[in-house]
Amino acid sequence: LDLIELNKAKNEPYDDIMDQALEEVLPDVIKSKFMLEKLNQYIDNHEQDLALKTIYQLKMKQLDPKTAQQLELLEMDILVDKKDYKTLETMLQDKTDMVYDYYHLSTLIGLEKYRQASVFEVEHEHRFTDLDVDSAAKLYTLIVSLYEILNDKVSIEAYQKKLKSLKKVTKPKSTTVPIVVEKDNKTYPKVEIKEKIIEVNKVRQSIEFEKIATLLKVGLSLSNQLSLREKLRVLLIEAEKMTAFKEVLIYIQPQTLYHYKKERLYDKPFVKEHFLKSALHMAYDRQESIIEDTDLIRWDTDILTGNPYDVSEIKKVYAYPTSLGVVTYYQSHTLDPMFYDDFFRLLSILVFSILTKEDEKKSLDHSKKLYQSIYQSDLMAYRIVESDLMRFNKTALGLFDYPKHTPLNQFIADLAGDDQIKYKHFMAKLEGKQAIEYTYKNRLIEETAVPFKLDNQTIILSAFKDITDKVKTEQHLKTLASVDMKSGIKNKYAFEQDLTAYFNDKTTFFLIELKDLSHLQSLYGMPTVDKYFEAFTQFSKTYFDQIYLFDVNKIMGIIKANDIRTIEKAVKTYEVALTEALTTMPNQHFRATMGIIRYPINTTETKLEKFYSYISLALEKANRKKHKAIHAYF
């Protein structure tokens, strides 16, 4: 240590001496002095990371409490410079001495908690004057930067005046406070420290918490039977019993204003010009809370009078906005703004909760009336099932003639036999919007049903359509589309509709062409040929399970089997019958050829075009043979 002081006096470097000393095995008290001297160097050279590392090492040593606090302040200064506000926030927990006020504010501003920073400044302003000039100047400069962010010109001007009034310091204070190493034999370096001020009174904190908890309980237990005005009045009366306040203004946009004073709630008309100059409008417009003393507030128009606030009666204004409006409190003193902010903020939340529920109730009442009008209208046939009892609207009673409250089981009993089981299953498994068709007393009904919850009870709403005529029309059109009107035989369209079922079974297809029709037409004419072909189709029906009209001279025969013996026997029987059959023309027998596919033996093809191609090839093969009524397989 003496060598260090000597080199200092000579203005010569002494780093090597300190490094050598730190490598020696020395008592912690001596080693700490070298480390403190090293820390001074790092601070002077702005080597913050090395300074922090040294501080952390010193914290592991046994230090004088004053030195420990000085190191803590050094560490906080470095964290502010490094903008490490999260670490700083952790360090400041339970730190209430005024020497930490600058760091509390720096942390809140750094974390963009501007409202909390503003409340902290208001709550602790009374002790800022006890700081030394340099600390106060640093703190006031920080507060000015806060209100520049908040655009609070009144507060900016106030603190700029305070800065100017501070005494000038002959020596500017460093951003870090160097630790002085004593030359004498004292065990610890001497550091000045002020007494710690305890701000938190646990008994008072418990009472304040009890007030807030009680307020919440009151707000949540208000009877739904009360009107909106009475709910608000009861809530504010109970709140005033817990914590006194002068008046409350509740502004609900666009034009409603309630004024609470001494257990009375009044409707208050107001002048728009006065509103635009008030704290209510500014809070609602910015959607930011306002907590201001009335002698400093910029928006000092009292909306009730149109005049500036009477500062002898109203000391402080608290305003809390939402999209619905603003709740504003007039307070006759400026004490304990932190508690009143919490209390009034919760009270405002409860007020807006009441207003929101009232809007929801009005909307629900409107919806109920709307739905009731729709249900009772002639627009559709509706039914409601509640607790297994049915209720029909007027239109539905035209379809179902039941008393006002009839069990659902009675309706099910009136359905067709097979539909009863189907309908029970439908109602039991109903989830979301679903539809079902059934027969009710010889009428075809389409029902669309949807379940919903109301007061923890499932209610089923159904809409009905009588589709009897519609289905008959569709069936008639389908018949017209699938049956040849001349012969009464199913046509090619019907065959294609049935083809999938044939592919899924053992089936033999016969494409049969009646020969010589062109020649006969030239001799006897088209009407005679039509009768001749119709006689052929009627004759062929008895030899196949099903036949289809395929072309002007072709039919498709179906036998629901594919074993070779059955098919050969059927073919032989049909060919013999053709030669012996009587026709509508004298001396004219039926002469036909057949292309045959035994499915799925000859092919497993399911594509329609390819199937037609294959069976046409089989028919062409049969046509090339030179025998009467011959056939060929694909």
HUKA-V151869 format. One record per residue. RES is the residue in three letters. SS is DSSP state (a for helix, b for strand, c for the rest). PSI is psi in degrees with one decimal (999 if undefined). D_LAST is the distance of its C-alpha to the last C-alpha in Angstrom with 2 decimals. Layout:
res = (RES:RES)
ss = (SS:SS)
psi = (PSI:PSI)
d_last = (D_LAST:D_LAST)
This chain:
res = (LEU:ASP:LEU:ILE:GLU:LEU:ASN:LYS:ALA:LYS:ASN:GLU:PRO:TYR:ASP:ASP:ILE:MET:ASP:GLN:ALA:LEU:GLU:GLU:VAL:LEU:PRO:ASP:VAL:ILE:LYS:SER:LYS:PHE:MET:LEU:GLU:LYS:LEU:ASN:GLN:TYR:ILE:ASP:ASN:HIS:GLU:GLN:ASP:LEU:ALA:LEU:LYS:THR:ILE:TYR:GLN:LEU:LYS:MET:LYS:GLN:LEU:ASP:PRO:LYS:THR:ALA:GLN:GLN:LEU:GLU:LEU:LEU:GLU:MET:ASP:ILE:LEU:VAL:ASP:LYS:LYS:ASP:TYR:LYS:THR:LEU:GLU:THR:MET:LEU:GLN:ASP:LYS:THR:ASP:MET:VAL:TYR:ASP:TYR:TYR:HIS:LEU:SER:THR:LEU:ILE:GLY:LEU:GLU:LYS:TYR:ARG:GLN:ALA:SER:VAL:PHE:GLU:VAL:GLU:HIS:GLU:HIS:ARG:PHE:THR:ASP:LEU:ASP:VAL:ASP:SER:ALA:ALA:LYS:LEU:TYR:THR:LEU:ILE:VAL:SER:LEU:TYR:GLU:ILE:LEU:ASN:ASP:LYS:VAL:SER:ILE:GLU:ALA:TYR:GLN:LYS:LYS:LEU:LYS:SER:LEU:LYS:LYS:VAL:THR:LYS:PRO:LYS:SER:THR:THR:VAL:PRO:ILE:VAL:VAL:GLU:LYS:ASP:ASN:LYS:THR:TYR:PRO:LYS:VAL:GLU:ILE:LYS:GLU:LYS:ILE:ILE:GLU:VAL:ASN:LYS:VAL:ARG:GLN:SER:ILE:GLU:PHE:GLU:LYS:ILE:ALA:THR:LEU:LEU:LYS:VAL:GLY:LEU:SER:LEU:SER:ASN:GLN:LEU:SER:LEU:ARG:GLU:LYS:LEU:ARG:VAL:LEU:LEU:ILE:GLU:ALA:GLU:LYS:MET:THR:ALA:PHE:LYS:GLU:VAL:LEU:ILE:TYR:ILE:GLN:PRO:GLN:THR:LEU:TYR:HIS:TYR:LYS:LYS:GLU:ARG:LEU:TYR:ASP:LYS:PRO:PHE:VAL:LYS:GLU:HIS:PHE:LEU:LYS:SER:ALA:LEU:HIS:MET:ALA:TYR:ASP:ARG:GLN:GLU:SER:ILE:ILE:GLU:ASP:THR:ASP:LEU:ILE:ARG:TRP:ASP:THR:ASP:ILE:LEU:THR:GLY:ASN:PRO:TYR:ASP:VAL:SER:GLU:ILE:LYS:LYS:VAL:TYR:ALA:TYR:PRO:THR:SER:LEU:GLY:VAL:VAL:THR:TYR:TYR:GLN:SER:HIS:THR:LEU:ASP:PRO:MET:PHE:TYR:ASP:ASP:PHE:PHE:ARG:LEU:LEU:SER:ILE:LEU:VAL:PHE:SER:ILE:LEU:THR:LYS:GLU:ASP:GLU:LYS:LYS:SER:LEU:ASP:HIS:SER:LYS:LYS:LEU:TYR:GLN:SER:ILE:TYR:GLN:SER:ASP:LEU:MET:ALA:TYR:ARG:ILE:VAL:GLU:SER:ASP:LEU:MET:ARG:PHE:ASN:LYS:THR:ALA:LEU:GLY:LEU:PHE:ASP:TYR:PRO:LYS:HIS:THR:PRO:LEU:ASN:GLN:PHE:ILE:ALA:ASP:LEU:ALA:GLY:ASP:ASP:GLN:ILE:LYS:TYR:LYS:HIS:PHE:MET:ALA:LYS:LEU:GLU:GLY:LYS:GLN:ALA:ILE:GLU:TYR:THR:TYR:LYS:ASN:ARG:LEU:ILE:GLU:GLU:THR:ALA:VAL:PRO:PHE:LYS:LEU:ASP:ASN:GLN:THR:ILE:ILE:LEU:SER:ALA:PHE:LYS:ASP:ILE:THR:ASP:LYS:VAL:LYS:THR:GLU:GLN:HIS:LEU:LYS:THR:LEU:ALA:SER:VAL:ASP:MET:LYS:SER:GLY:ILE:LYS:ASN:LYS:TYR:ALA:PHE:GLU:GLN:ASP:LEU:THR:ALA:TYR:PHE:ASN:ASP:LYS:THR:THR:PHE:PHE:LEU:ILE:GLU:LEU:LYS:ASP:LEU:SER:HIS:LEU:GLN:SER:LEU:TYR:GLY:MET:PRO:THR:VAL:ASP:LYS:TYR:PHE:GLU:ALA:PHE:THR:GLN:PHE:SER:LYS:THR:TYR:PHE:ASP:GLN:ILE:TYR:LEU:PHE:ASP:VAL:ASN:LYS:ILE:MET:GLY:ILE:ILE:LYS:ALA:ASN:ASP:ILE:ARG:THR:ILE:GLU:LYS:ALA:VAL:LYS:THR:TYR:GLU:VAL:ALA:LEU:THR:GLU:ALA:LEU:THR:THR:MET:PRO:ASN:GLN:HIS:PHE:ARG:ALA:THR:MET:GLY:ILE:ILE:ARG:TYR:PRO:ILE:ASN:THR:THR:GLU:THR:LYS:LEU:GLU:LYS:PHE:TYR:SER:TYR:ILE:SER:LEU:ALA:LEU:GLU:LYS:ALA:ASN:ARG:LYS:LYS:HIS:LYS:ALA:ILE:HIS:ALA:TYR:PHE)
ss = (c:a:a:a:a:a:a:a:a:c:c:c:c:c:a:a:a:a:a:a:a:a:a:c:c:c:c:a:a:a:a:a:a:a:a:a:a:a:a:a:a:a:a:a:c:c:c:a:a:a:a:a:a:a:a:a:a:a:a:c:c:c:c:c:a:a:a:a:a:a:a:a:a:a:a:a:a:a:a:a:a:a:c:c:a:a:a:a:a:a:a:c:c:c:c:c:c:a:a:a:a:a:a:a:a:a:a:a:a:a:c:c:c:a:a:a:a:a:a:a:a:a:a:a:a:a:a:a:a:a:c:c:a:a:a:a:a:a:a:a:a:a:a:a:a:a:a:a:a:a:c:c:a:a:a:a:a:a:a:a:a:a:a:a:a:c:c:c:c:c:c:c:c:c:c:c:c:c:c:c:c:c:c:c:c:c:c:c:c:c:c:c:c:c:c:c:c:c:c:c:c:a:a:a:a:a:a:a:a:a:a:a:a:a:a:a:a:a:a:a:c:c:c:c:c:c:c:a:a:a:a:a:a:a:a:a:a:a:a:a:a:a:c:c:c:c:b:b:b:b:b:b:c:c:c:b:b:b:b:b:b:c:c:b:b:b:b:c:c:c:c:a:a:a:a:a:c:b:a:a:a:a:a:a:a:a:c:c:c:b:b:b:b:c:c:c:c:c:c:b:b:c:c:c:c:c:c:b:c:c:c:c:c:c:c:b:b:b:b:b:b:c:c:c:b:b:b:b:b:b:b:c:c:c:c:c:a:a:a:a:a:a:a:a:a:a:a:a:a:a:a:a:a:a:a:a:a:a:a:a:a:a:a:a:a:a:a:a:a:a:a:a:a:a:a:a:c:c:c:c:b:b:b:b:b:b:c:c:b:b:b:b:c:a:a:a:a:c:c:c:c:c:c:c:c:b:b:a:a:a:a:a:a:c:b:c:a:a:a:a:a:a:a:a:a:a:a:a:c:c:c:c:c:b:b:b:b:b:b:b:c:c:b:b:b:b:b:b:b:b:b:b:b:b:c:c:b:b:b:b:b:b:b:b:b:b:c:a:a:a:a:a:a:a:a:a:a:a:a:a:a:a:b:c:c:c:c:c:c:b:c:a:a:a:a:a:a:a:a:a:a:a:a:c:c:c:b:b:b:b:b:b:b:b:c:c:a:a:a:a:a:a:a:a:c:a:a:a:a:a:a:a:a:a:a:a:a:a:a:a:a:c:c:c:c:b:b:b:b:b:b:c:c:b:b:b:b:b:b:c:c:c:c:a:a:a:a:a:a:a:a:a:a:a:a:a:a:a:a:a:c:c:c:c:c:c:c:c:c:c:c:b:b:b:b:b:b:b:b:c:c:c:b:c:c:c:c:a:a:a:a:a:a:a:a:a:a:a:a:a:a:a:a:c:c:c:c:c:c:c:b:b:b:c)
psi = (-39.4:-41.0:-39.0:-47.2:-36.8:-46.9:-32.4:-45.3:-36.0:-4.3:38.2:153.6:146.4:17.7:-42.6:-36.7:-43.9:-43.5:-39.5:-39.6:-38.0:-22.6:-15.8:156.3:102.9:159.2:150.9:-36.1:-45.0:-44.5:-35.3:-36.2:-40.6:-41.0:-36.9:-39.3:-39.1:-38.8:-40.6:-41.4:-46.2:-38.7:-44.4:-32.4:3.9:33.9:81.7:-41.4:-42.7:-35.5:-44.6:-42.7:-42.2:-39.5:-44.1:-37.1:-39.5:-31.1:-23.8:-10.8:166.0:110.7:155.9:139.3:-36.0:-42.2:-39.7:-42.5:-38.4:-40.6:-38.7:-42.6:-38.7:-46.3:-41.9:-38.9:-41.4:-41.2:-35.2:-45.2:-36.4:-4.7:35.0:73.6:-26.9:-45.5:-40.9:-39.8:-40.0:-41.8:-32.3:-2.2:129.3:14.2:109.2:-5.4:150.5:-19.3:-15.9:-1.6:-41.4:-39.7:-35.7:-48.5:-41.1:-41.3:-47.4:-40.6:-42.8:-32.9:7.6:31.2:68.7:-38.0:-43.1:-37.2:-41.1:-42.8:-40.3:-43.4:-45.0:-41.7:-30.2:5.3:-32.3:-22.4:1.3:-29.6:-15.0:-9.2:155.9:164.9:-44.9:-42.5:-40.3:-42.0:-42.5:-41.7:-43.5:-38.2:-40.5:-40.6:-37.8:-42.6:-34.4:-48.9:-19.0:-37.6:-41.3:-5.2:40.5:90.4:-35.2:-46.9:-36.6:-47.8:-39.2:-44.3:-26.5:-36.1:-40.7:-37.2:-42.2:-30.3:-12.0:146.6:142.2:142.1:134.6:-36.9:122.6:139.1:136.9:154.3:-22.6:154.3:109.2:146.3:126.4:127.6:119.0:145.2:-19.2:-168.0:18.6:144.6:-38.3:150.9:150.7:123.6:132.2:138.9:143.5:160.1:144.2:133.5:122.9:118.2:-24.4:118.2:113.5:-35.2:-44.3:-40.5:-39.7:-41.3:-42.8:-40.6:-39.3:-37.8:-45.5:-41.0:-40.7:-40.9:-44.0:-42.2:-43.1:-45.6:-35.1:-11.7:11.0:137.9:136.6:-12.1:-18.1:151.2:168.7:-50.3:-41.4:-36.7:-46.9:-42.6:-45.6:-43.5:-45.3:-34.9:-47.5:-39.2:-40.4:-32.9:-34.7:-42.6:116.6:139.4:163.2:-56.7:161.7:135.5:128.5:108.3:125.1:116.2:143.8:-14.1:19.2:134.7:121.6:141.3:117.4:131.2:125.2:55.1:11.5:144.0:118.3:149.0:127.3:119.2:153.8:157.0:129.4:-37.6:-41.0:-38.8:-42.1:-19.7:3.1:164.6:-27.4:-50.2:-42.5:-41.3:-44.0:-41.1:-42.4:-15.8:44.8:142.8:147.5:125.8:106.2:147.3:142.6:-20.7:-6.6:-17.0:139.6:-33.0:74.9:13.8:123.8:115.9:-22.8:-34.4:-22.4:0.8:166.0:155.2:143.1:98.8:-14.7:-23.4:-40.5:110.3:-31.9:147.0:130.8:123.5:132.0:116.8:157.7:-175.0:-19.5:-32.8:-147.6:139.2:125.5:136.8:132.9:126.3:142.1:5.8:173.9:16.1:146.8:57.2:-27.1:-46.4:-46.4:-33.0:-47.4:-45.1:-49.1:-33.5:-45.0:-42.4:-38.8:-40.9:-41.5:-39.8:-47.9:-29.0:-41.0:-44.4:-40.9:-44.8:-34.6:-41.2:-42.3:-38.3:-43.8:-42.9:-40.1:-42.1:-40.5:-43.0:-41.0:-45.2:-40.3:-48.3:-36.4:-39.5:-41.7:-44.4:-39.7:-5.2:173.5:12.9:-46.3:167.0:115.6:151.8:141.1:129.8:118.4:122.0:40.8:17.5:138.4:146.1:122.5:148.0:177.6:-42.2:-39.4:-32.4:-19.7:-25.3:-39.8:113.7:90.0:157.3:172.2:-47.4:103.9:137.5:145.4:-32.2:-31.3:-39.2:-44.4:-36.8:-23.2:-1.0:163.3:152.5:-56.2:-32.6:-21.1:-47.2:-42.5:-40.4:-39.3:-43.3:-39.9:-47.2:-35.0:-33.8:10.9:120.6:119.4:-171.1:123.1:158.1:154.2:149.2:141.1:169.9:123.5:108.6:55.9:13.3:139.0:124.0:136.3:121.2:130.1:121.5:150.0:130.4:151.0:158.8:136.2:114.8:47.5:19.6:136.7:127.2:137.9:122.0:129.7:144.1:138.3:146.4:134.3:108.4:17.7:-54.5:-37.2:-45.6:-41.4:-41.9:-43.5:-41.2:-39.2:-44.1:-38.0:-38.5:-44.3:-34.2:-23.5:0.7:132.8:125.4:-30.0:-49.5:-17.4:14.5:147.1:145.5:-172.2:-36.5:-43.3:-38.1:-45.0:-30.6:-33.0:-8.6:-39.0:-41.4:-38.7:-39.1:-27.7:5.6:176.6:113.5:144.5:130.5:135.4:109.5:109.6:126.0:123.7:123.9:165.8:14.5:-37.2:-42.0:-43.7:-34.2:-39.4:-26.8:-41.8:-13.2:161.8:-43.6:-40.2:-40.2:-38.3:-42.8:-38.2:-45.0:-36.8:-39.3:-36.1:-44.5:-40.0:-37.5:-42.9:-26.4:-34.2:-13.9:-1.5:155.7:-32.8:141.5:153.2:141.1:121.3:-30.7:-176.3:-20.7:20.2:146.5:157.9:119.1:145.7:129.7:127.4:63.5:160.5:8.2:144.5:-37.7:-45.5:-43.1:-43.7:-40.5:-41.7:-40.6:-45.8:-43.0:-42.8:-42.1:-40.6:-42.2:-34.9:-41.3:-24.3:-11.2:142.6:138.5:-179.4:-2.8:139.4:137.7:25.5:114.0:162.8:128.2:120.2:160.0:155.7:131.9:128.9:138.1:119.7:111.9:132.7:39.3:-53.9:-29.6:157.5:14.9:134.1:-10.1:130.7:-48.3:-43.5:-38.6:-46.3:-38.6:-42.6:-45.8:-28.5:-35.3:-40.0:-40.5:-40.5:-37.5:-40.4:-37.3:-26.2:-10.2:151.4:34.0:159.6:140.6:54.1:164.5:167.1:144.2:152.9:999)
d_last = (116.09:119.46:117.90:115.38:118.18:120.17:117.32:116.78:120.44:120.24:117.01:115.36:111.80:111.49:107.71:108.06:110.73:108.51:105.44:107.62:109.08:105.67:104.64:107.73:107.78:109.90:110.49:108.13:111.02:111.89:108.28:107.51:110.28:108.72:105.31:106.87:108.47:105.15:103.56:106.22:105.21:101.51:102.38:104.69:101.99:99.26:97.19:95.58:93.02:95.75:98.07:95.52:94.94:98.72:99.04:96.37:98.28:101.56:100.08:99.73:103.49:106.28:107.62:110.24:108.65:109.99:108.42:105.12:105.06:105.98:103.07:100.79:101.90:101.35:97.81:97.13:98.48:96.12:93.12:94.05:94.15:90.78:89.38:88.18:88.67:86.45:88.64:91.73:90.55:90.22:93.72:95.31:94.33:97.56:99.62:102.01:105.04:105.79:105.45:101.68:101.47:100.60:97.71:96.42:96.31:94.78:91.96:91.22:91.25:89.15:86.53:86.69:88.11:90.47:91.27:92.19:94.29:96.12:96.81:98.03:100.41:101.83:102.30:104.07:105.94:109.23:109.51:108.53:112.24:113.10:111.16:112.99:112.95:110.30:107.90:108.43:107.82:104.56:103.45:104.50:102.61:99.47:99.97:100.40:97.03:95.46:96.79:95.79:92.20:92.76:94.60:97.53:100.37:103.04:102.39:102.16:105.58:107.08:106.10:107.02:110.50:110.60:109.71:112.53:115.02:114.38:117.11:116.35:115.97:117.81:115.22:111.53:109.70:106.91:103.40:103.82:106.96:108.24:109.53:113.12:114.01:117.52:119.94:121.90:121.03:119.31:116.29:114.09:114.09:115.60:113.19:114.12:111.98:112.36:112.04:108.65:108.38:106.39:104.70:102.46:104.18:101.95:103.59:103.18:99.57:98.85:100.47:98.47:95.21:96.14:96.70:93.29:91.57:93.43:92.51:88.82:89.12:90.84:88.24:85.33:87.02:87.86:86.97:84.08:86.20:88.63:88.37:87.71:91.40:92.54:90.10:91.44:95.04:94.74:93.06:95.77:98.58:97.34:96.90:100.45:101.84:100.40:101.23:103.58:102.65:104.32:101.60:97.84:95.97:92.33:90.76:87.35:85.88:86.26:89.54:90.41:93.31:94.62:98.05:98.98:102.64:104.59:101.90:101.21:98.08:98.66:96.50:97.95:97.52:97.80:98.38:95.48:97.90:99.39:95.93:94.96:98.07:97.54:96.07:93.53:91.97:92.09:90.38:87.67:87.15:86.86:85.20:87.71:90.29:93.93:96.83:100.09:103.84:105.09:107.82:105.23:102.18:101.29:99.73:102.88:102.46:102.54:100.00:102.13:105.27:104.18:106.91:106.86:106.67:109.96:110.14:112.84:110.42:106.96:106.90:103.20:99.91:96.53:93.45:89.81:86.97:83.32:81.04:82.56:86.15:89.15:91.45:94.93:97.79:101.48:103.48:107.27:107.52:105.79:105.79:102.81:100.16:97.56:97.68:97.85:94.88:92.79:94.12:93.70:90.27:89.03:90.80:89.05:85.65:86.42:87.57:84.40:82.34:84.04:83.39:79.72:79.20:80.97:78.62:75.62:77.10:77.59:74.04:72.75:74.89:73.54:69.95:70.64:72.03:69.10:66.50:68.51:68.57:64.81:64.27:66.63:65.26:62.91:60.34:57.97:58.01:59.19:59.93:61.75:61.38:64.37:65.27:62.58:64.42:62.83:64.55:62.98:64.07:64.84:61.40:59.66:61.98:60.46:57.18:58.70:61.99:63.66:67.25:68.28:67.62:64.89:63.16:59.58:58.68:59.61:57.06:54.34:55.26:54.59:50.95:48.01:47.52:44.48:45.92:49.18:47.74:45.69:48.86:51.04:48.67:48.56:52.38:52.84:50.51:51.57:52.10:52.44:51.03:48.19:46.77:45.58:44.57:45.69:46.86:50.64:52.01:49.06:49.08:46.47:48.38:47.47:49.99:50.53:52.93:54.78:57.32:60.47:63.63:67.03:70.06:67.90:66.15:62.49:62.08:58.79:58.55:55.78:54.81:53.08:50.99:50.20:46.54:46.12:46.04:43.94:41.21:41.30:40.99:38.06:36.29:37.07:35.74:32.56:32.14:32.79:30.18:27.41:28.11:28.00:31.66:31.19:28.82:29.49:25.79:24.44:23.09:20.55:23.14:23.38:19.63:19.82:22.91:21.28:18.02:19.72:20.79:17.33:16.14:19.21:18.42:16.06:14.03:11.29:10.51:10.68:11.13:13.65:15.61:19.08:20.17:23.70:25.02:26.66:28.45:29.62:30.87:33.05:34.55:35.05:34.82:32.79:34.38:33.51:29.87:29.74:31.08:28.64:25.62:27.36:27.83:24.11:23.32:26.15:25.00:21.43:22.93:24.17:20.81:19.19:20.72:20.47:19.47:19.77:20.84:18.47:20.07:22.76:20.50:17.45:17.20:14.97:15.32:15.53:16.10:17.59:16.26:13.28:14.83:13.35:16.68:17.10:13.76:14.24:17.78:17.07:14.77:17.51:20.23:18.86:18.42:21.95:23.38:22.16:24.10:27.14:27.29:30.34:29.84:32.39:32.83:34.68:32.88:29.55:26.55:23.30:20.65:17.17:13.51:10.58:7.09:6.21:5.72:8.31:10.39:11.60:9.98:6.35:8.29:11.94:12.21:15.04:15.98:15.61:15.20:12.39:10.53:11.31:10.26:6.64:6.53:8.86:6.99:4.71:8.39:9.99:8.43:9.85:12.98:13.76:14.27:18.00:18.13:19.12:16.89:13.80:10.19:6.73:3.79:0.00)
